[in-house]
Amino acid sequence: MPVPEILKDEYRGLRGMPEVEAKVEYVKRCRDLKTYGVTFFLVK
């Protein structure tokens, strides 16, 4: 399935969610990312 279609399906499922709940869900999903909390520094 193309990415735009996946996004549309996801949006339909989340529409009507209270703002605070949406923010909490966003943070939960971010925390599941492999690089969450990792900071990269350029070292020369």
Sequence and secondary structure as in RCSB ss.txt:
>XXXX:A:sequence
MPVPEILKDEYRGLRGMPEVEAKVEYVKRCRDLKTYGVTFFLVK
>XXXX:A:secstr
  HHHHHHHHHHHHTT  HHHHHHHHHHHHHTSTTTT       
